[in-house]
Amino acid sequence: MNYWEIYRECNKIKSLILEQSLTEAFQKLRLIPKLYLTGDTLTEIENFEMTYKYMLQYNINNTADTNRQQIYENLQRSLLLIIDHICYTARNISPEMSIYYAKDKGITKDLQLDEVNTLLDQLNVFISIDELLENIPVEVREQNKVEFHHQHFNDIFNRLLIKNHLGKNEYYLYSTIFHSENFHWFDKCTLVSGLTISLLTNFDTEKFRLLAEVFLIGETQVMERALAGFILSILKFENRLSLFPNIKKELTKISTSPFFNDHFLLLALQLIKSVDTEKVSKKIQEELLPEVMKAAPKLTDKLDIENILSEFDKEDKNPDWEYFFKDSPDLYKKMEEISNLQMEGSDVFIGAFSMLKHFPFFNTLSNWLTPFYPDNDFLLNDISNHQLNGLIREFMLSLQKAPYLCNSDKYSFCFNLKNMPETQLGMMIDMFTAEIHNLEELQKEDEQLNKEHKSRSIYTQYLQDIYRFYKIFPLKKQFEDIFKSNFNLYKHSFSDILFKDFSLLKQIGEFYFIKDHYDEALEVFLLLEEKGDDTVVLLQKIAYAYQKSKKYENALSYYLKADMLESSNPWNLKKIALCYRFLKDYHNSLKYYKEAEQIEPDNLYIQVYIGHTYVDLKEYEKALTYYYKVEYLAPENIKLLRPIAWISLATGRLDDAENYYKKIPETEKSKYDLINLGHLYWCKGKKEVASDYYLKALFEKNAEVELVEKSILEDAELLFSLGADPSDLPLMIDYLKYKVLNKDI
């Protein structure tokens, strides 16, 4: 068995443990190859199985045991940790897991206290390295610092990355580093990322505790990464958290921080965006593929009724709603416009920069998670001999401040500069620097309106870095992709802590709603309703989300609730009418459209829909009255010609129908218009002209012959009533079929 086969088997056993099927779990444990089980592990499993057998027997014998639940949970907890250790062992001895397999096995051992103190001395956590080297010439000092740093930093990063559990001394090592002022912020950031990747791979309560501690230290850039790691990890391990109460205590502790709510909201929104990147990418791919729709020729399709309203319907969502965001509307739109080019929807940069990860810099795992800073020695060495060294250096200083390009892509950008001709490079740097200056000015304006802008940029860039690591890193298959999961934090078992501030949940719901994620928005809004929010706006949005999910009965129920609290709201009345129409209750639909008409008599949207509803009721004369009114008030709307033409045909006004169909430009005529023109000329006795229009629908508009046949059969009664000979019907259909099959007869 390779590692991933063992991993999947272990996951099955974990599920059995959490589902309280321990007997089956023990059975599957016996099937794990002994290669992955140490002697101590085998003994532990046997002891736990014996304990469980006694528990089962005591239960059958009705033996009282006040500690039974505690013992049972301890069994579950211990078995989960054993399974974790089996996976850890499998990683370390599986050649395909080269990140773990190739490491010095010495770094997997727990450190002794004296070893920790030696490492801290070497890392100069307590004494600045500049002080130690102050009597050495500057050139030699800088080179020594670089070599010294890489040697020891890589050691502690790799140790942190592959360790399954932080011992007491190792916790002290990393905690001391994160508290030290002599350790660079960017190295702390990289270590936090290593800690996060390690925790997502190897469950460990001590790693949770360390991430919480780092967040509470409050160092900018570092704390954001720590919170991201903590939240990603509670999402990954949600199904077992109830068995490890210390993790909930750590979350409770950080949630009491005065800056937790603001940071958590920014992170949660960015997590939603990051998942959207994948979804939108898939959606685009699917839309590029030809999609064949076999729709029945319904009356509304024939008339293209719904699209008439695009001319008038400017109020799909209620214009009275105020979205519950602390951001000002102008700031939100400004941020959206720029963010959409990156992580929002489709991450346009990931495609371009994924081709620029071949530089030696990216051969080192930690560099994928390193924040961008111009003094990075990899960058300095790369440009040291370049003729435009000074200009590039100035460019990198500006690039560091650019808020809308992630750290990983900034490195790719810089390493690629040396491949450009100098003239082109100089011009590009000048243009880009000017653009970054403009963004800086924009950022300054934003910061005056929103003090959280810097943290927002950090979360955006960092999650993009993490995204690239899991999606592009050459050895990505050695890690489980966390972005294949949904980040629905409102469903989390710790949601009572995460959303202790009611407004946070409200803003998450609003964000889903604005982004048209109606299923998620609905779930959040229903939670808000359960918590006592019964405002008209919330009821309307619940209704709207149901409507968008095509659950019209539910939507109608909530629109009616909103109407009881705020009657005579024209938007709400129109939505009630629309839902009744979707439910084919045309009389009630007309009733509510008429109520809306009393409030907004000149609203063309209402006039058109009243006309539609009269069509549904087959009261064509009344429908025409409303359509003519709209035609008079909006003569430029050619889409309105379609229902007028059809009703004229349906009521036997063949000349009027012909005139209105002629007014529809040839380029705008649909396959249904051509079919209806075929009907019209057939009723006029012009069968040859009629067949020409049917064939146009088939050959010019790609209508299927089954669609044309179905239209003729469904409208046969009308055709006969207007003069078509019933005996001609099968012959006309066969004529069209011959034409399609043989192109001639």
SULSUL-V311195 format. One record per residue. N is the residue number from 1. RES is the residue in three letters. D_FIRST is the distance of its C-alpha to the first C-alpha in Angstrom with 1 decimal. Layout:
n: (N/N)
res: (RES/RES)
d_first: (D_FIRST/D_FIRST)
//
This chain:
n: (1/2/3/4/5/6/7/8/9/10/11/12/13/14/15/16/17/18/19/20/21/22/23/24/25/26/27/28/29/30/31/32/33/34/35/36/37/38/39/40/41/42/43/44/45/46/47/48/49/50/51/52/53/54/55/56/57/58/59/60/61/62/63/64/65/66/67/68/69/70/71/72/73/74/75/76/77/78/79/80/81/82/83/84/85/86/87/88/89/90/91/92/93/94/95/96/97/98/99/100/101/102/103/104/105/106/107/108/109/110/111/112/113/114/115/116/117/118/119/120/121/122/123/124/125/126/127/128/129/130/131/132/133/134/135/136/137/138/139/140/141/142/143/144/145/146/147/148/149/150/151/152/153/154/155/156/157/158/159/160/161/162/163/164/165/166/167/168/169/170/171/172/173/174/175/176/177/178/179/180/181/182/183/184/185/186/187/188/189/190/191/192/193/194/195/196/197/198/199/200/201/202/203/204/205/206/207/208/209/210/211/212/213/214/215/216/217/218/219/220/221/222/223/224/225/226/227/228/229/230/231/232/233/234/235/236/237/238/239/240/241/242/243/244/245/246/247/248/249/250/251/252/253/254/255/256/257/258/259/260/261/262/263/264/265/266/267/268/269/270/271/272/273/274/275/276/277/278/279/280/281/282/283/284/285/286/287/288/289/290/291/292/293/294/295/296/297/298/299/300/301/302/303/304/305/306/307/308/309/310/311/312/313/314/315/316/317/318/319/320/321/322/323/324/325/326/327/328/329/330/331/332/333/334/335/336/337/338/339/340/341/342/343/344/345/346/347/348/349/350/351/352/353/354/355/356/357/358/359/360/361/362/363/364/365/366/367/368/369/370/371/372/373/374/375/376/377/378/379/380/381/382/383/384/385/386/387/388/389/390/391/392/393/394/395/396/397/398/399/400/401/402/403/404/405/406/407/408/409/410/411/412/413/414/415/416/417/418/419/420/421/422/423/424/425/426/427/428/429/430/431/432/433/434/435/436/437/438/439/440/441/442/443/444/445/446/447/448/449/450/451/452/453/454/455/456/457/458/459/460/461/462/463/464/465/466/467/468/469/470/471/472/473/474/475/476/477/478/479/480/481/482/483/484/485/486/487/488/489/490/491/492/493/494/495/496/497/498/499/500/501/502/503/504/505/506/507/508/509/510/511/512/513/514/515/516/517/518/519/520/521/522/523/524/525/526/527/528/529/530/531/532/533/534/535/536/537/538/539/540/541/542/543/544/545/546/547/548/549/550/551/552/553/554/555/556/557/558/559/560/561/562/563/564/565/566/567/568/569/570/571/572/573/574/575/576/577/578/579/580/581/582/583/584/585/586/587/588/589/590/591/592/593/594/595/596/597/598/599/600/601/602/603/604/605/606/607/608/609/610/611/612/613/614/615/616/617/618/619/620/621/622/623/624/625/626/627/628/629/630/631/632/633/634/635/636/637/638/639/640/641/642/643/644/645/646/647/648/649/650/651/652/653/654/655/656/657/658/659/660/661/662/663/664/665/666/667/668/669/670/671/672/673/674/675/676/677/678/679/680/681/682/683/684/685/686/687/688/689/690/691/692/693/694/695/696/697/698/699/700/701/702/703/704/705/706/707/708/709/710/711/712/713/714/715/716/717/718/719/720/721/722/723/724/725/726/727/728/729/730/731/732/733/734/735/736/737/738/739/740/741/742/743/744/745)
res: (MET/ASN/TYR/TRP/GLU/ILE/TYR/ARG/GLU/CYS/ASN/LYS/ILE/LYS/SER/LEU/ILE/LEU/GLU/GLN/SER/LEU/THR/GLU/ALA/PHE/GLN/LYS/LEU/ARG/LEU/ILE/PRO/LYS/LEU/TYR/LEU/THR/GLY/ASP/THR/LEU/THR/GLU/ILE/GLU/ASN/PHE/GLU/MET/THR/TYR/LYS/TYR/MET/LEU/GLN/TYR/ASN/ILE/ASN/ASN/THR/ALA/ASP/THR/ASN/ARG/GLN/GLN/ILE/TYR/GLU/ASN/LEU/GLN/ARG/SER/LEU/LEU/LEU/ILE/ILE/ASP/HIS/ILE/CYS/TYR/THR/ALA/ARG/ASN/ILE/SER/PRO/GLU/MET/SER/ILE/TYR/TYR/ALA/LYS/ASP/LYS/GLY/ILE/THR/LYS/ASP/LEU/GLN/LEU/ASP/GLU/VAL/ASN/THR/LEU/LEU/ASP/GLN/LEU/ASN/VAL/PHE/ILE/SER/ILE/ASP/GLU/LEU/LEU/GLU/ASN/ILE/PRO/VAL/GLU/VAL/ARG/GLU/GLN/ASN/LYS/VAL/GLU/PHE/HIS/HIS/GLN/HIS/PHE/ASN/ASP/ILE/PHE/ASN/ARG/LEU/LEU/ILE/LYS/ASN/HIS/LEU/GLY/LYS/ASN/GLU/TYR/TYR/LEU/TYR/SER/THR/ILE/PHE/HIS/SER/GLU/ASN/PHE/HIS/TRP/PHE/ASP/LYS/CYS/THR/LEU/VAL/SER/GLY/LEU/THR/ILE/SER/LEU/LEU/THR/ASN/PHE/ASP/THR/GLU/LYS/PHE/ARG/LEU/LEU/ALA/GLU/VAL/PHE/LEU/ILE/GLY/GLU/THR/GLN/VAL/MET/GLU/ARG/ALA/LEU/ALA/GLY/PHE/ILE/LEU/SER/ILE/LEU/LYS/PHE/GLU/ASN/ARG/LEU/SER/LEU/PHE/PRO/ASN/ILE/LYS/LYS/GLU/LEU/THR/LYS/ILE/SER/THR/SER/PRO/PHE/PHE/ASN/ASP/HIS/PHE/LEU/LEU/LEU/ALA/LEU/GLN/LEU/ILE/LYS/SER/VAL/ASP/THR/GLU/LYS/VAL/SER/LYS/LYS/ILE/GLN/GLU/GLU/LEU/LEU/PRO/GLU/VAL/MET/LYS/ALA/ALA/PRO/LYS/LEU/THR/ASP/LYS/LEU/ASP/ILE/GLU/ASN/ILE/LEU/SER/GLU/PHE/ASP/LYS/GLU/ASP/LYS/ASN/PRO/ASP/TRP/GLU/TYR/PHE/PHE/LYS/ASP/SER/PRO/ASP/LEU/TYR/LYS/LYS/MET/GLU/GLU/ILE/SER/ASN/LEU/GLN/MET/GLU/GLY/SER/ASP/VAL/PHE/ILE/GLY/ALA/PHE/SER/MET/LEU/LYS/HIS/PHE/PRO/PHE/PHE/ASN/THR/LEU/SER/ASN/TRP/LEU/THR/PRO/PHE/TYR/PRO/ASP/ASN/ASP/PHE/LEU/LEU/ASN/ASP/ILE/SER/ASN/HIS/GLN/LEU/ASN/GLY/LEU/ILE/ARG/GLU/PHE/MET/LEU/SER/LEU/GLN/LYS/ALA/PRO/TYR/LEU/CYS/ASN/SER/ASP/LYS/TYR/SER/PHE/CYS/PHE/ASN/LEU/LYS/ASN/MET/PRO/GLU/THR/GLN/LEU/GLY/MET/MET/ILE/ASP/MET/PHE/THR/ALA/GLU/ILE/HIS/ASN/LEU/GLU/GLU/LEU/GLN/LYS/GLU/ASP/GLU/GLN/LEU/ASN/LYS/GLU/HIS/LYS/SER/ARG/SER/ILE/TYR/THR/GLN/TYR/LEU/GLN/ASP/ILE/TYR/ARG/PHE/TYR/LYS/ILE/PHE/PRO/LEU/LYS/LYS/GLN/PHE/GLU/ASP/ILE/PHE/LYS/SER/ASN/PHE/ASN/LEU/TYR/LYS/HIS/SER/PHE/SER/ASP/ILE/LEU/PHE/LYS/ASP/PHE/SER/LEU/LEU/LYS/GLN/ILE/GLY/GLU/PHE/TYR/PHE/ILE/LYS/ASP/HIS/TYR/ASP/GLU/ALA/LEU/GLU/VAL/PHE/LEU/LEU/LEU/GLU/GLU/LYS/GLY/ASP/ASP/THR/VAL/VAL/LEU/LEU/GLN/LYS/ILE/ALA/TYR/ALA/TYR/GLN/LYS/SER/LYS/LYS/TYR/GLU/ASN/ALA/LEU/SER/TYR/TYR/LEU/LYS/ALA/ASP/MET/LEU/GLU/SER/SER/ASN/PRO/TRP/ASN/LEU/LYS/LYS/ILE/ALA/LEU/CYS/TYR/ARG/PHE/LEU/LYS/ASP/TYR/HIS/ASN/SER/LEU/LYS/TYR/TYR/LYS/GLU/ALA/GLU/GLN/ILE/GLU/PRO/ASP/ASN/LEU/TYR/ILE/GLN/VAL/TYR/ILE/GLY/HIS/THR/TYR/VAL/ASP/LEU/LYS/GLU/TYR/GLU/LYS/ALA/LEU/THR/TYR/TYR/TYR/LYS/VAL/GLU/TYR/LEU/ALA/PRO/GLU/ASN/ILE/LYS/LEU/LEU/ARG/PRO/ILE/ALA/TRP/ILE/SER/LEU/ALA/THR/GLY/ARG/LEU/ASP/ASP/ALA/GLU/ASN/TYR/TYR/LYS/LYS/ILE/PRO/GLU/THR/GLU/LYS/SER/LYS/TYR/ASP/LEU/ILE/ASN/LEU/GLY/HIS/LEU/TYR/TRP/CYS/LYS/GLY/LYS/LYS/GLU/VAL/ALA/SER/ASP/TYR/TYR/LEU/LYS/ALA/LEU/PHE/GLU/LYS/ASN/ALA/GLU/VAL/GLU/LEU/VAL/GLU/LYS/SER/ILE/LEU/GLU/ASP/ALA/GLU/LEU/LEU/PHE/SER/LEU/GLY/ALA/ASP/PRO/SER/ASP/LEU/PRO/LEU/MET/ILE/ASP/TYR/LEU/LYS/TYR/LYS/VAL/LEU/ASN/LYS/ASP/ILE)
d_first: (0.0/3.8/6.7/8.1/5.9/6.4/9.8/10.7/10.2/12.2/14.7/15.3/16.1/18.3/20.1/20.8/22.2/24.4/25.5/26.6/24.5/23.6/23.5/20.7/18.9/19.3/18.0/14.7/14.5/14.8/11.6/9.6/8.4/11.5/10.2/10.5/13.7/17.0/19.9/21.8/19.2/18.9/22.7/23.0/20.9/23.1/26.2/25.5/24.8/28.1/29.9/28.8/30.0/33.3/33.6/33.1/35.7/38.1/37.9/38.7/41.5/42.9/42.8/43.8/41.3/42.3/39.2/36.8/35.7/35.3/33.2/31.0/30.4/29.7/27.0/25.5/25.8/24.4/21.3/20.6/21.0/18.6/15.9/16.9/16.6/13.1/12.2/14.7/13.2/9.7/11.9/14.0/11.8/9.6/11.9/11.5/13.0/16.2/18.5/17.2/15.7/19.1/21.3/23.6/22.1/25.7/25.8/23.2/25.8/28.5/31.8/35.0/38.1/39.8/36.9/37.1/40.9/40.5/38.1/40.6/43.4/41.5/40.9/44.5/43.9/47.2/49.2/49.2/48.1/51.3/53.3/51.6/52.2/55.6/57.5/55.3/56.3/54.8/52.9/51.3/50.7/48.8/46.6/45.9/45.0/42.5/40.8/40.9/39.5/36.5/35.6/35.6/34.6/31.3/30.6/31.2/29.4/26.2/26.5/27.0/24.2/21.3/22.8/21.3/24.8/28.3/30.2/34.0/34.9/32.5/33.8/37.3/36.4/35.3/37.9/40.6/39.5/39.7/43.1/44.4/47.0/46.3/42.8/42.8/42.1/39.8/37.6/37.5/36.4/33.5/32.5/32.7/30.3/27.9/28.3/27.7/24.4/23.3/24.3/22.7/19.4/20.2/22.5/25.5/29.0/30.5/29.4/31.0/34.1/34.3/34.1/36.9/38.9/38.6/39.8/42.8/43.8/44.8/44.4/44.5/41.4/39.4/40.0/39.1/35.6/35.2/36.2/33.9/31.0/32.1/32.5/29.3/27.5/29.4/28.5/24.7/24.8/27.7/26.3/26.1/29.2/31.6/29.9/30.6/34.3/34.7/33.2/35.9/38.4/37.4/37.6/41.0/42.2/41.5/42.8/46.2/46.4/49.4/47.3/44.2/45.4/46.3/43.1/40.9/42.7/42.3/38.6/38.1/40.0/38.1/34.7/36.1/37.2/33.8/32.1/35.0/34.2/31.1/33.0/36.0/34.1/32.6/36.0/37.6/35.2/35.8/39.6/39.5/38.5/41.4/41.7/43.8/45.7/47.4/49.8/52.7/56.1/56.9/60.3/58.8/56.7/59.8/61.8/59.1/60.5/57.9/58.1/61.8/61.0/59.3/62.8/63.8/60.7/60.2/59.2/56.0/54.8/57.7/59.7/60.8/57.4/56.8/53.2/52.4/51.4/52.8/52.8/56.0/55.8/56.8/54.1/51.4/52.4/52.6/49.1/47.7/49.2/47.6/44.3/43.8/43.4/40.3/38.1/40.2/39.2/38.0/37.2/39.2/38.4/34.6/34.9/37.4/35.9/32.3/33.8/35.2/32.1/31.9/34.3/33.1/33.7/30.6/28.4/28.5/26.5/29.3/31.8/30.3/31.4/34.7/37.9/40.4/43.3/45.6/45.7/42.0/42.3/39.9/42.4/45.5/44.3/43.5/47.0/48.9/50.4/50.9/54.5/54.2/52.5/54.9/54.5/50.7/50.9/53.2/50.9/47.9/50.0/50.8/47.3/46.1/48.3/47.2/45.7/44.0/41.6/38.5/37.9/35.2/37.4/40.4/38.7/37.8/41.4/42.8/40.7/41.7/45.4/45.8/45.0/48.0/51.5/53.7/56.3/53.7/51.8/55.0/55.9/52.5/52.5/56.0/55.1/51.8/53.5/56.3/53.8/52.0/55.5/56.1/52.9/53.9/57.2/55.4/53.2/56.3/57.8/54.7/54.6/58.2/57.1/53.7/52.9/49.2/48.9/47.4/44.7/44.0/43.6/41.2/38.9/39.1/38.2/35.5/33.6/33.9/32.5/29.5/29.2/29.2/26.6/24.1/25.3/26.2/24.7/22.9/19.8/20.0/16.5/15.4/17.5/17.9/21.1/23.7/26.2/24.4/26.0/29.6/31.6/34.0/35.2/38.0/35.6/34.0/34.5/36.3/38.6/41.6/41.2/40.2/43.1/45.6/47.9/48.7/49.5/46.0/44.6/47.6/46.8/43.2/44.5/47.1/44.6/42.5/45.7/47.1/43.9/44.1/41.0/42.9/40.3/39.3/43.0/44.0/41.6/43.0/46.5/46.2/45.0/48.1/50.2/48.8/49.8/53.4/53.7/55.9/57.6/58.7/56.5/53.3/54.3/54.9/51.6/49.8/51.8/51.1/47.3/47.6/49.7/47.3/44.6/47.1/47.5/51.3/52.4/50.6/52.0/55.5/55.3/54.7/57.2/59.8/59.0/59.6/62.8/64.0/63.7/65.1/67.1/68.5/65.6/65.7/62.1/61.0/63.5/62.2/58.6/59.8/61.7/58.7/56.4/59.1/59.3/55.5/56.0/58.9/61.4/63.8/66.9/65.2/63.7/67.3/68.6/66.4/66.9/70.6/70.3/68.6/71.3/73.9/72.3/71.5/73.9/73.3/69.5/68.7/65.2/66.8/69.4/66.8/64.7/67.8/68.5/65.0/65.4/68.8/67.0/64.5/67.5/69.2/72.1/72.4/75.8/74.8/71.6/73.8/76.0/73.1/71.6/75.0/75.4/72.1/73.0/76.3/74.7/71.8/73.0/70.3/67.6/67.2/64.4/67.1/68.8/66.2/66.8/70.6/70.4/68.4/70.7/73.7/72.3/71.5/75.0/76.7/77.7/76.6/78.6/77.3/73.7/74.3/75.7/72.7/70.1/72.1/71.8/68.0/67.3/65.7/62.7/62.2/62.6/59.5/58.7/60.2/63.4/63.7/63.1/65.7/68.1/67.7/68.6/71.6/73.1/72.5/74.6/77.2/77.4/75.8/73.0/72.5/72.0/69.7/67.5/67.4/65.9/63.4/62.3/62.1/59.7/57.6/57.8/58.4/56.4/53.6/54.4/52.9/55.4/54.1/54.9/58.5/59.0/57.9/60.2/63.1/62.5/62.1/65.2/67.2/69.5/70.4/71.0/73.3/75.2/75.9/77.2/74.4/75.0/72.4/72.7/71.5/68.1/66.2/67.8/66.8/63.2/63.1/64.9/62.2/59.4/61.2/61.5/57.8/56.9/59.6/60.8/64.2/66.2)
//
